[in-house]
Amino acid sequence: MTDKHILLIVGGGIAAYKACELVRLIRKAGMTVRCVLTEGGSHFVTPMTLAALSENEVFTSLWDLKDEVEMGHIQLSREADLIVVAPATADLIAKMAAGHADDLATTLLLATDAPVLAVPAMNVRMWQHAATQRNVAQLRHDGIDVINPDEGEMACGEYGPGRLPEPAAIFAEIESALANRGKDVLAGQPDFAPGEHRPLHGSRVLVTAGPTHEPIDPVRYIANRSSGRQGFAIAAEAALAGADVTLIAGPVHLTTPAGVTRIDVDTAEEMAQAVEDALPADIAFMVAAVADWRAASTDAQKIKKSGQKDGGPAPLELTENTDILARLATSDRRPSLLIGFAAETQKVVEHAQAKRTKKGADWIVANDVSGGKGKSVMGGATNAVHLVTADGVESWDSLPKIEVARRLVARAAQAWDDKHGDRGDGE
């Protein structure tokens, strides 16, 4: 990725100082970075600092004649492989959602055809305000990747979601976005020429993706660490292959791929019901990292540390969630091809083979997630998998998740075609 060009828009806010470290990380990775500093951002970090770190001129004004002659704002917006807005303030997010173009930053954002990654940072009440959430939803609908802010103590002394993520976490999102560019999971760019045969034309494909959140009380939940990117990539590729795709997504903030019907759920039981409601389907990719357990009872109020007899944690009684894959395998509306996924930390292939038999799946796609946070495939842009079928095991080296999706969909299409033969669909 050393040939990539990043345009970093630094908004106003105390978190703007983190942009300096972000620039350093981008440069350390060998990428080029140009910075645009808003008027508000200039109150927290100077153009000189960003220029020294980026080794490039910093742009601040739409009305700078010299800049417009040497590097017009249209060219500046078009040369970038990715535009990153960090911090994205409530005001900047509102302008982006409304399509305003009243300064250099917003004009660049309106003029670009590059992917955009927005990283919000603001007071917790501003983040939770209905107007901000409405604006964020609009940006995501428009295809802009908005990552959630971190939760923690604010500079103003309040606590909650609204903190700018650490530069290393933002940089990981940048790497992921760049890895998917040109075969974008979110935008669903076509892989087939007009009129070209689409191997899944006439089929119905069901995909589950992301984690589930099992509430303990109003602020705590049990979950698996899953970004949903692999499932969304599979849904995108299946749609591009001509299928009628239903994507059942747990709590993730990814843009719905083009041509896909999306159903959002939170819990495992909600996902199980949504899967049941989405049937019949010809092919099912059960990619979601569904929580195996949930709290036997959910407290209506936040559980406090005080009040426990020994000062220790309150006991948490668990009950097992519905096994969605196993239930689907025994359903009278079972898909012709049922594909499960297995995230393992040891004996990956052995456990996947056992799971395929026990759950009644046709295929299991297994991967090793033992690398830990920052190294795990969960949340990353690549995946190395083992495809376990009745015929044996095929192992694929680490690939971009969109390429893993492309291969799996191609295999599934071939299996579906072998079963149905010449369908006479004219495609």
C-alpha positions as CSV (number, residue, x, y, z in Angstrom):
1,M,0.0,0.0,0.0
2,T,3.0,2.3,-0.2
3,D,1.6,3.9,-3.4
4,K,-1.6,5.1,-1.7
5,H,-2.6,8.7,-1.2
6,I,-4.6,9.8,1.8
7,L,-6.3,13.1,2.2
8,L,-6.8,13.9,5.9
9,I,-9.4,16.5,6.9
10,V,-8.8,17.7,10.4
11,G,-11.9,19.1,12.0
12,G,-12.1,21.4,15.1
13,G,-12.1,19.8,18.5
14,I,-9.7,19.0,21.3
15,A,-9.1,15.6,19.7
16,A,-7.5,17.2,16.7
17,Y,-4.1,16.7,18.4
18,K,-4.4,13.0,17.7
19,A,-4.3,13.8,14.0
20,C,-0.6,14.4,14.4
21,E,0.1,10.8,15.4
22,L,-2.2,9.5,12.7
23,V,-0.2,11.4,10.1
24,R,3.0,9.9,11.5
25,L,1.5,6.3,11.2
26,I,0.4,6.9,7.7
27,R,3.8,8.2,6.7
28,K,5.5,5.3,8.5
29,A,3.5,2.9,6.4
30,G,5.0,4.5,3.3
31,M,1.8,6.3,2.2
32,T,1.5,9.9,1.0
33,V,-0.7,12.1,3.1
34,R,-2.0,15.6,2.4
35,C,-3.8,17.5,5.2
36,V,-6.7,19.9,5.0
37,L,-7.1,21.9,8.2
38,T,-10.5,23.5,9.0
39,E,-10.7,26.9,10.6
40,G,-11.9,25.2,13.9
41,G,-9.1,22.6,13.6
42,S,-6.5,25.4,13.4
43,H,-7.3,26.4,16.9
44,F,-6.0,23.1,18.2
45,V,-3.2,22.1,15.8
46,T,-1.1,24.3,13.5
47,P,-0.5,24.0,9.8
48,M,3.2,24.0,10.4
49,T,3.0,20.9,12.7
50,L,1.0,18.9,10.1
51,A,3.2,20.1,7.3
52,A,6.3,18.9,9.1
53,L,4.8,15.5,9.9
54,S,3.3,14.9,6.5
55,E,6.2,16.5,4.5
56,N,3.5,18.1,2.4
57,E,1.8,21.5,2.2
58,V,-1.2,21.9,4.4
59,F,-4.4,23.4,2.8
60,T,-6.6,25.7,4.8
61,S,-8.7,27.9,2.6
62,L,-10.9,27.6,-0.5
63,W,-9.9,31.2,-1.4
64,D,-6.1,30.8,-1.5
65,L,-5.2,31.9,-5.1
66,K,-1.8,30.2,-4.9
67,D,-3.2,26.9,-3.8
68,E,-5.9,27.0,-6.4
69,V,-3.4,27.6,-9.2
70,E,-0.9,24.9,-8.1
71,M,-3.3,22.4,-6.7
72,G,-7.0,23.1,-7.4
73,H,-9.5,21.8,-4.8
74,I,-11.1,19.5,-7.4
75,Q,-7.7,17.9,-8.2
76,L,-7.0,17.6,-4.5
77,S,-10.2,15.7,-3.9
78,R,-9.7,13.4,-6.9
79,E,-6.1,12.3,-6.4
80,A,-6.8,10.7,-3.1
81,D,-7.3,6.9,-2.7
82,L,-9.2,7.6,0.6
83,I,-10.4,10.7,2.3
84,V,-10.3,10.5,6.1
85,V,-12.2,13.0,8.3
86,A,-10.7,12.9,11.8
87,P,-11.9,14.4,14.0
88,A,-15.4,14.7,12.4
89,T,-17.2,17.1,14.6
90,A,-21.0,17.3,15.0
91,D,-21.0,20.4,12.8
92,L,-18.8,18.9,10.1
93,I,-21.0,15.7,10.1
94,A,-24.1,17.9,9.8
95,K,-22.6,19.7,6.8
96,M,-21.6,16.5,5.1
97,A,-25.0,15.0,5.5
98,A,-26.7,18.1,4.1
99,G,-24.3,18.5,1.2
100,H,-23.0,21.9,2.3
101,A,-19.9,23.3,0.5
102,D,-19.0,26.5,2.4
103,D,-15.3,25.9,3.0
104,L,-12.4,23.9,1.6
105,A,-13.1,20.7,3.6
106,T,-16.8,20.4,2.7
107,T,-16.2,21.4,-0.9
108,L,-13.6,18.7,-1.2
109,L,-16.0,16.1,0.3
110,L,-18.8,17.1,-2.1
111,A,-16.5,17.0,-5.1
112,T,-14.8,13.7,-4.5
113,D,-15.4,10.3,-6.0
114,A,-13.0,8.6,-3.5
115,P,-14.2,6.6,-0.6
116,V,-14.6,8.6,2.7
117,L,-14.0,7.4,6.2
118,A,-15.4,9.7,8.9
119,V,-14.2,9.4,12.5
120,P,-16.5,11.3,14.9
121,A,-15.4,13.0,18.1
122,M,-17.6,15.2,20.2
123,N,-19.4,15.6,23.6
124,V,-21.4,12.5,24.6
125,R,-24.7,14.4,24.5
126,M,-23.9,15.8,21.1
127,W,-23.1,12.3,19.8
128,Q,-26.3,10.9,21.3
129,H,-28.5,13.8,20.1
130,A,-31.2,12.7,17.6
131,A,-29.9,15.2,15.0
132,T,-26.4,13.8,15.1
133,Q,-27.6,10.2,14.9
134,R,-29.9,11.2,12.0
135,N,-26.9,12.8,10.2
136,V,-24.7,9.8,10.8
137,A,-27.4,7.5,9.4
138,Q,-27.7,9.6,6.3
139,L,-23.9,9.5,5.8
140,R,-23.9,5.7,6.0
141,H,-26.8,5.5,3.6
142,D,-24.8,7.7,1.2
143,G,-21.9,5.2,1.3
144,I,-19.6,7.0,3.8
145,D,-18.0,4.7,6.3
146,V,-18.6,6.3,9.8
147,I,-16.9,4.4,12.6
148,N,-18.3,4.7,16.1
149,P,-16.4,6.8,18.6
150,D,-14.8,5.3,21.7
151,E,-16.4,5.5,25.1
152,G,-14.6,7.2,28.0
153,E,-14.0,10.4,29.9
154,M,-14.4,13.6,27.9
155,A,-12.2,16.7,28.1
156,C,-15.3,18.4,29.5
157,G,-15.5,15.9,32.4
158,E,-18.5,13.9,31.1
159,Y,-18.3,10.2,30.4
160,G,-19.7,8.2,27.5
161,P,-19.4,7.6,23.8
162,G,-17.8,10.4,21.8
163,R,-14.0,10.1,22.2
164,L,-11.9,10.0,19.1
165,P,-10.5,6.4,18.7
166,E,-6.7,6.1,19.2
167,P,-4.6,6.8,16.1
168,A,-3.6,3.1,15.7
169,A,-7.3,2.1,15.6
170,I,-8.0,4.7,13.0
171,F,-5.1,3.6,11.0
172,A,-6.3,0.0,11.1
173,E,-9.6,1.2,9.6
174,I,-7.7,3.1,6.9
175,E,-5.8,-0.1,6.0
176,S,-9.1,-2.0,5.8
177,A,-10.8,0.6,3.6
178,L,-7.8,0.6,1.2
179,A,-7.7,-3.1,1.0
180,N,-11.3,-3.2,-0.1
181,R,-11.0,-0.3,-2.6
182,G,-11.6,-1.3,-6.2
183,K,-13.6,-4.3,-5.1
184,D,-15.5,-2.5,-2.5
185,V,-17.6,-4.6,-0.1
186,L,-19.8,-1.6,0.7
187,A,-20.3,0.0,-2.6
188,G,-21.0,-3.3,-4.5
189,Q,-19.0,-2.3,-7.6
190,P,-19.9,-4.7,-10.5
191,D,-17.6,-7.6,-11.3
192,F,-19.7,-8.5,-14.4
193,A,-20.1,-6.7,-17.7
194,P,-23.6,-5.8,-18.9
195,G,-25.3,-8.8,-20.3
196,E,-22.7,-11.2,-18.9
197,H,-23.9,-14.5,-17.4
198,R,-24.6,-14.2,-13.7
199,P,-24.3,-17.7,-12.2
200,L,-26.7,-17.1,-9.4
201,H,-29.5,-15.6,-11.4
202,G,-32.8,-16.9,-10.2
203,S,-31.5,-18.1,-6.8
204,R,-32.3,-16.8,-3.3
205,V,-29.3,-16.4,-1.0
206,L,-29.4,-15.9,2.7
207,V,-26.4,-14.4,4.6
208,T,-25.9,-13.7,8.3
209,A,-23.1,-11.4,9.4
210,G,-21.6,-9.6,12.4
211,P,-22.0,-10.4,16.1
212,T,-25.0,-10.5,18.4
213,H,-25.4,-8.5,21.6
214,E,-27.0,-10.3,24.5
215,P,-28.0,-7.8,27.1
216,I,-27.1,-8.2,30.8
217,D,-28.5,-4.8,31.9
218,P,-29.2,-1.5,30.0
219,V,-25.4,-0.8,29.5
220,R,-23.7,-4.2,29.4
221,Y,-24.0,-7.2,27.0
222,I,-22.3,-10.4,26.0
223,A,-20.9,-10.4,22.4
224,N,-18.3,-11.9,20.1
225,R,-15.7,-9.6,18.4
226,S,-16.8,-9.5,14.8
227,S,-16.8,-6.7,12.3
228,G,-19.3,-8.3,9.9
229,R,-17.0,-7.5,6.9
230,Q,-16.7,-11.1,5.7
231,G,-20.4,-11.6,5.7
232,F,-21.1,-8.3,4.0
233,A,-18.5,-9.2,1.4
234,I,-20.3,-12.5,0.7
235,A,-23.6,-10.7,0.4
236,A,-22.1,-8.2,-2.1
237,E,-20.6,-10.9,-4.2
238,A,-23.8,-13.0,-4.2
239,A,-25.8,-10.0,-5.4
240,L,-23.3,-9.2,-8.1
241,A,-23.6,-12.9,-9.2
242,G,-27.3,-12.3,-9.8
243,A,-28.8,-13.7,-6.6
244,D,-31.8,-12.3,-4.7
245,V,-29.9,-11.7,-1.4
246,T,-31.2,-11.2,2.1
247,L,-28.5,-10.1,4.6
248,I,-29.3,-10.4,8.3
249,A,-26.9,-8.2,10.2
250,G,-26.0,-8.0,13.8
251,P,-25.0,-4.7,15.4
252,V,-22.4,-3.4,12.8
253,H,-21.9,-0.1,11.1
254,L,-21.3,-1.1,7.5
255,T,-23.0,0.2,4.4
256,T,-25.5,-2.2,2.8
257,P,-24.1,-3.6,-0.4
258,A,-25.9,-2.7,-3.6
259,G,-28.8,-4.9,-4.5
260,V,-29.0,-6.5,-1.1
261,T,-32.1,-6.6,1.3
262,R,-30.8,-5.9,4.8
263,I,-32.5,-6.8,8.1
264,D,-30.9,-5.5,11.3
265,V,-31.0,-7.5,14.6
266,D,-29.4,-7.3,17.9
267,T,-29.7,-10.6,19.7
268,A,-29.3,-14.3,18.8
269,E,-33.0,-15.0,19.2
270,E,-33.8,-12.0,17.0
271,M,-31.4,-13.4,14.4
272,A,-32.9,-16.9,14.6
273,Q,-36.4,-15.5,14.0
274,A,-35.2,-13.3,11.1
275,V,-33.5,-16.4,9.5
276,E,-36.8,-18.3,9.8
277,D,-38.8,-15.4,8.3
278,A,-36.3,-15.1,5.4
279,L,-36.8,-18.7,4.2
280,P,-37.0,-20.3,1.7
281,A,-33.5,-19.9,0.4
282,D,-31.4,-21.9,-2.1
283,I,-28.1,-21.1,-0.5
284,A,-27.3,-19.9,3.1
285,F,-24.0,-18.5,4.3
286,M,-24.2,-18.5,8.1
287,V,-21.3,-16.2,8.7
288,A,-22.5,-14.4,11.9
289,A,-20.5,-14.8,15.1
290,V,-23.6,-15.6,17.2
291,A,-23.2,-15.6,21.0
292,D,-23.6,-19.1,22.3
293,W,-25.0,-17.9,25.6
294,R,-27.2,-15.1,27.0
295,A,-28.1,-13.9,30.5
296,A,-30.9,-16.0,31.9
297,S,-32.5,-12.8,33.1
298,T,-31.8,-9.1,32.2
299,D,-31.8,-6.4,34.9
300,A,-33.9,-3.4,34.1
301,Q,-31.4,-1.1,35.9
302,K,-27.6,-1.0,35.7
303,I,-26.1,-3.5,38.0
304,K,-24.0,-1.6,40.6
305,K,-20.8,-2.8,42.2
306,S,-22.0,-1.6,45.6
307,G,-24.5,-3.8,47.4
308,Q,-22.8,-7.1,46.9
309,K,-22.2,-9.1,50.1
310,D,-18.5,-9.5,49.6
311,G,-17.9,-6.6,47.3
312,G,-17.3,-9.0,44.4
313,P,-19.2,-9.2,41.1
314,A,-22.8,-10.2,41.0
315,P,-23.3,-13.8,39.8
316,L,-24.3,-14.1,36.2
317,E,-26.5,-17.0,35.3
318,L,-26.4,-18.0,31.6
319,T,-28.7,-19.9,29.3
320,E,-27.9,-21.3,25.8
321,N,-29.1,-19.5,22.7
322,T,-30.8,-21.2,19.8
323,D,-28.3,-23.0,17.5
324,I,-29.3,-21.3,14.3
325,L,-27.1,-23.4,12.0
326,A,-28.3,-26.7,13.5
327,R,-31.9,-25.6,13.5
328,L,-31.7,-24.6,9.8
329,A,-30.1,-27.9,8.9
330,T,-33.1,-29.8,10.2
331,S,-35.8,-27.4,8.9
332,D,-38.2,-28.6,6.3
333,R,-37.2,-25.5,4.4
334,R,-33.5,-26.3,4.6
335,P,-31.5,-24.5,1.8
336,S,-30.0,-26.7,-0.9
337,L,-26.6,-25.6,0.1
338,L,-26.0,-24.8,3.8
339,I,-22.6,-23.2,4.7
340,G,-21.5,-22.6,8.3
341,F,-18.5,-20.7,9.6
342,A,-16.3,-21.7,12.5
343,A,-13.9,-19.3,14.3
344,E,-11.4,-21.5,16.1
345,T,-8.3,-21.0,18.2
346,Q,-6.9,-24.6,18.1
347,K,-7.2,-27.7,16.1
348,V,-9.0,-25.6,13.5
349,V,-9.6,-28.2,10.8
350,E,-10.4,-31.0,13.2
351,H,-13.0,-28.9,15.1
352,A,-14.5,-27.7,11.8
353,Q,-14.9,-31.2,10.5
354,A,-16.6,-32.2,13.7
355,K,-18.9,-29.2,13.5
356,R,-19.9,-29.9,9.9
357,T,-21.0,-33.4,10.9
358,K,-22.7,-32.4,14.2
359,K,-24.5,-29.3,12.8
360,G,-25.6,-31.0,9.5
361,A,-24.0,-28.3,7.3
362,D,-22.8,-29.1,3.8
363,W,-19.7,-26.9,4.1
364,I,-17.8,-25.3,7.0
365,V,-15.5,-22.4,6.4
366,A,-13.1,-22.3,9.3
367,N,-10.4,-19.8,10.3
368,D,-7.9,-19.3,13.2
369,V,-8.8,-16.3,15.3
370,S,-6.2,-16.9,18.0
371,G,-4.0,-13.9,17.2
372,G,-5.6,-11.6,19.8
373,K,-6.8,-8.0,19.4
374,G,-4.9,-6.2,16.7
375,K,-3.8,-9.5,15.1
376,S,-7.0,-11.4,14.9
377,V,-8.9,-11.8,11.6
378,M,-11.9,-10.4,13.4
379,G,-12.1,-6.7,12.3
380,G,-9.2,-7.1,9.9
381,A,-9.2,-6.8,6.1
382,T,-7.9,-10.3,5.3
383,N,-8.8,-13.8,6.1
384,A,-7.1,-17.2,5.8
385,V,-9.7,-20.0,5.7
386,H,-10.1,-23.8,5.4
387,L,-13.1,-24.9,3.3
388,V,-14.3,-28.2,4.8
389,T,-16.7,-30.3,2.7
390,A,-17.7,-34.0,2.4
391,D,-14.9,-34.3,-0.2
392,G,-12.1,-33.0,2.1
393,V,-10.4,-29.8,3.1
394,E,-9.1,-27.0,0.9
395,S,-6.9,-24.4,2.6
396,W,-6.5,-20.8,1.3
397,D,-3.7,-18.5,2.3
398,S,-4.4,-15.1,3.6
399,L,-6.5,-13.1,1.2
400,P,-8.6,-9.9,1.2
401,K,-12.0,-10.7,2.6
402,I,-13.6,-9.7,-0.6
403,E,-11.5,-12.3,-2.5
404,V,-12.5,-15.0,0.0
405,A,-16.1,-14.0,-0.6
406,R,-15.6,-14.1,-4.4
407,R,-14.2,-17.6,-4.2
408,L,-16.9,-18.9,-1.9
409,V,-19.7,-17.5,-4.0
410,A,-18.1,-18.9,-7.2
411,R,-18.0,-22.4,-5.5
412,A,-21.5,-22.1,-4.2
413,A,-22.7,-21.0,-7.7
414,Q,-21.1,-24.0,-9.3
415,A,-22.6,-26.3,-6.7
416,W,-26.1,-24.8,-7.3
417,D,-25.7,-25.0,-11.0
418,D,-24.6,-28.7,-10.8
419,K,-27.7,-29.4,-8.9
420,H,-30.2,-27.5,-11.1
421,G,-28.5,-28.0,-14.5
422,D,-29.7,-25.9,-17.4
423,R,-32.4,-23.7,-16.0
424,G,-33.3,-22.0,-19.3
425,D,-33.2,-18.6,-17.6
426,G,-31.7,-16.8,-20.6
427,E,-28.8,-15.4,-18.6
